[in-house]
Each structure stands twice: as structure tokens, then as C-alpha cells.
Amino acid sequence: MTTAAPIKLLTNEQFLAMAEDGIERMLVDGIVYQLSGEDAEMTKRNPTHSFVQANVTRIVGVWTQAQLQPRGRVYCGEVGFLLKRNPDTTVGIDVAYVDAQTAAQTPPDADVVEAAPVLAVEVLSPSDRQERIMMKVRSYLSAGTKLVWVIEPLFETVSVYRPDAKPTMLNSGQELTAEPHLPGFRCKVAEFFGN
């Protein structure tokens, strides 16, 4: 009888030490998942994806700057988040907002933010796969993220996920709020798409 070799779980540090080879990966519960590259379709971040990501960053950033000190911080561009340890989960997030305490505890030279964000935003790319996006959403929520927005540029929709409620979807004719986690935040969904 043959038994399968146990899967070797990686730590965040081992994951970050992997050679840069153009393949996009994430670490979930110590297991590396390949998002792009050799046996996966290359991630395509087209101009629309970048435009929407920039708009979301700007809109959440304006809200952040209007808050009293100490205030949180907005990150963008697939910033690394170590969501949990033992086994480790490290993912890149398109746009994220962290509270003031997490911002203060993250040194300027940190490799990753070692906490769950309050808000995680994923802007879908043409090559994104539903299973990988849902894996990220589940990882965010189980780590303590309060809000997850999955933005679909083609149809101009936002799916909102919370740990304590069923998902909802908003279209470009609706308004998005983030109470109570981003107090007073509201914007028209259309603003994410430059409308």
C-alpha cells in the first residue's frame, strides 16, 4: 500500500523567499496556489482594470483623509497581506483599507501587512477565475476582514461580501455604503467606472 507524501506547508517567510519568476501566486493555509504563469493563463490587467483600481483607491483615499487622526491607510497594487499564521495565508490585494492601529504597526520597510484589512477590494481582470477569487474572498472573511468588494468592470457591478450577511450586488445606478466599518462612506458605484 502506497501512502501519499504529506503536503509540506510553507510559512509566509518561505513564500516570500520564492524566486521572482513572473508567476503570480498566493499562499492559503500554507499551500501555494498559482494564479498566473506556466500552467495558468497569464494575468491580464488591462487599462480598464488599472483605471477602476485607481478610481477605487482615490475614492477610498479621499474618505480616509477626511477622517480624524489617527486615521487608517489605503494600499493598492497587489500589496501583500499576511492574513493568518499556522498555517500561513499571504495574498496580494488590489485595494485595501486598514485601520489606524494596523497602519501604525506596519513599518515602512515591511514585506507585508501582518493583519486583515477592514476592506479588501478585488477588481476582476479578464483572466481571473471564479474559484480563485472566491478562495480569496473566503480567506479575507475568515481572517477578520469586515468588507470585501469584488468589482466587475465589464458589467459595472460590485458584489459586497460581509462575514455576517449574504452577498449583495450593486450596479452602476446604485449607491455603495460601508457602514459601520467605514463610517460615512458612500459613493455611486458608477464613480468606480469613471461615470
Legacy VTK file of the C-alpha trace (Angstrom):
# vtk DataFile Version 3.0
C-alpha trace
ASCII
DATASET POLYDATA
POINTS 195 float
0.000 0.000 0.000
1.349 3.364 -1.007
0.648 6.435 1.043
0.866 9.905 -0.362
3.626 12.061 0.992
2.261 14.708 3.333
1.939 18.146 1.811
4.684 20.449 3.050
3.074 23.641 4.260
5.010 26.837 3.660
5.313 29.747 6.025
4.897 33.355 4.952
8.679 33.793 5.107
9.317 30.787 2.852
6.632 32.009 0.456
8.164 35.492 0.246
11.621 33.962 -0.344
10.474 32.184 -3.519
12.299 33.420 -6.591
10.592 36.076 -8.677
9.771 34.351 -11.945
6.795 36.290 -13.283
4.312 33.770 -11.923
1.665 35.257 -9.644
0.934 33.150 -6.559
-0.900 33.268 -3.252
-0.421 31.254 -0.065
-3.613 29.913 1.514
-3.395 27.784 4.640
0.266 27.083 3.873
-0.408 25.862 0.305
0.845 27.805 -2.721
-1.710 28.450 -5.440
-0.520 29.630 -8.823
-2.622 32.430 -10.281
-0.682 33.043 -13.485
2.309 31.888 -15.420
3.380 28.426 -16.597
0.310 26.176 -16.389
-2.070 29.075 -15.834
-3.260 31.818 -18.092
-1.177 34.948 -17.579
-2.964 37.578 -15.514
-4.056 40.372 -17.801
-4.519 43.705 -16.131
-5.812 45.783 -18.962
-6.226 49.570 -18.923
-9.815 49.259 -17.657
-8.674 47.179 -14.662
-5.991 49.745 -13.799
-8.398 52.661 -14.285
-11.008 51.127 -11.954
-8.338 50.243 -9.373
-7.056 53.831 -9.458
-10.584 55.201 -9.022
-11.331 52.922 -6.057
-8.014 53.887 -4.442
-8.767 57.587 -4.941
-12.357 57.378 -3.637
-11.439 55.372 -0.527
-8.370 57.608 -0.070
-10.473 60.784 -0.093
-12.742 59.248 2.556
-9.666 58.239 4.604
-8.188 61.755 4.504
-11.475 63.181 5.811
-11.253 61.047 8.968
-9.918 62.332 12.273
-6.364 61.471 13.321
-5.140 58.856 13.877
-6.514 57.530 10.630
-6.160 54.337 8.683
-4.323 53.834 5.424
-5.199 52.776 1.874
-2.940 50.380 -0.010
-3.140 49.383 -3.676
-1.322 47.388 -6.337
-1.453 43.810 -5.037
0.032 44.735 -1.677
0.874 41.633 0.348
-1.196 40.793 3.424
-0.306 38.064 5.904
-3.852 37.221 6.943
-3.103 34.414 9.376
-0.417 32.145 10.803
-0.179 28.389 11.368
-0.847 27.620 8.601
0.022 30.914 6.930
-2.147 32.728 4.405
-0.491 35.513 2.369
-2.291 37.178 -0.530
-1.979 40.254 -2.720
-4.951 42.631 -2.630
-5.813 45.126 -5.379
-7.000 47.829 -2.937
-7.188 47.567 0.848
-8.038 49.853 3.746
-6.533 49.169 7.179
-7.489 50.800 10.454
-5.264 53.298 12.291
-3.832 50.665 14.642
-2.724 48.388 11.785
-1.316 51.376 9.883
0.724 52.412 12.926
2.021 48.869 13.485
3.186 48.411 9.874
6.755 49.681 9.482
7.715 51.428 6.226
10.102 48.577 5.324
7.606 45.742 5.988
7.386 42.990 3.366
3.678 42.506 4.076
0.938 43.954 6.246
0.501 41.479 9.099
-3.247 41.823 9.711
-6.538 41.516 7.928
-7.700 44.739 6.310
-11.024 46.311 7.216
-11.831 46.473 3.486
-10.418 44.295 0.698
-11.209 45.142 -2.926
-10.652 42.838 -5.877
-11.037 44.315 -9.356
-11.649 41.469 -11.768
-9.214 41.005 -14.651
-10.127 39.263 -17.919
-8.129 36.199 -16.844
-9.465 35.882 -13.268
-11.032 32.575 -12.378
-14.123 32.460 -10.184
-12.709 29.707 -7.928
-9.560 31.716 -7.127
-11.493 34.923 -6.450
-13.902 33.081 -4.124
-10.926 31.451 -2.367
-9.548 34.946 -1.720
-12.928 36.240 -0.519
-13.273 33.318 1.916
-9.695 33.877 3.135
-10.361 37.582 3.744
-13.588 36.981 5.649
-12.248 34.106 7.755
-9.230 36.276 8.720
-11.477 39.054 10.043
-11.924 41.389 7.064
-15.206 43.256 7.582
-15.974 44.112 3.940
-14.949 42.656 0.598
-15.861 44.304 -2.689
-15.455 42.330 -5.903
-15.713 44.778 -8.781
-16.668 43.597 -12.264
-15.652 46.310 -14.778
-17.357 44.806 -17.833
-20.851 44.870 -16.303
-20.086 47.743 -13.897
-21.162 45.864 -10.774
-19.872 45.496 -7.221
-20.507 42.359 -5.178
-20.340 43.075 -1.449
-19.343 40.339 0.989
-19.542 40.573 4.792
-18.906 37.851 7.359
-22.347 38.349 8.920
-24.601 38.681 5.851
-25.425 37.207 2.464
-23.606 38.750 -0.507
-25.288 41.609 -2.332
-24.679 43.003 -5.796
-24.961 46.641 -6.792
-24.977 48.083 -10.290
-23.736 51.414 -11.604
-27.105 53.051 -10.929
-26.887 52.371 -7.190
-25.044 53.836 -4.212
-22.477 51.921 -2.145
-22.156 52.464 1.598
-19.792 50.808 4.052
-21.412 51.345 7.454
-20.391 50.784 10.174
-16.854 49.862 9.140
-16.113 52.982 7.068
-18.384 55.487 8.842
-19.964 57.972 6.492
-18.506 56.370 3.349
-20.836 56.479 0.374
-20.357 56.760 -3.347
-22.184 55.989 -6.529
-20.998 52.690 -7.945
-20.698 54.472 -11.302
-17.798 56.565 -9.873
-15.585 53.458 -9.813
-16.001 53.253 -13.579
-15.439 56.954 -14.278
-19.134 57.733 -14.801
LINES 1 196
195 0 1 2 3 4 5 6 7 8 9 10 11 12 13 14 15 16 17 18 19 20 21 22 23 24 25 26 27 28 29 30 31 32 33 34 35 36 37 38 39 40 41 42 43 44 45 46 47 48 49 50 51 52 53 54 55 56 57 58 59 60 61 62 63 64 65 66 67 68 69 70 71 72 73 74 75 76 77 78 79 80 81 82 83 84 85 86 87 88 89 90 91 92 93 94 95 96 97 98 99 100 101 102 103 104 105 106 107 108 109 110 111 112 113 114 115 116 117 118 119 120 121 122 123 124 125 126 127 128 129 130 131 132 133 134 135 136 137 138 139 140 141 142 143 144 145 146 147 148 149 150 151 152 153 154 155 156 157 158 159 160 161 162 163 164 165 166 167 168 169 170 171 172 173 174 175 176 177 178 179 180 181 182 183 184 185 186 187 188 189 190 191 192 193 194
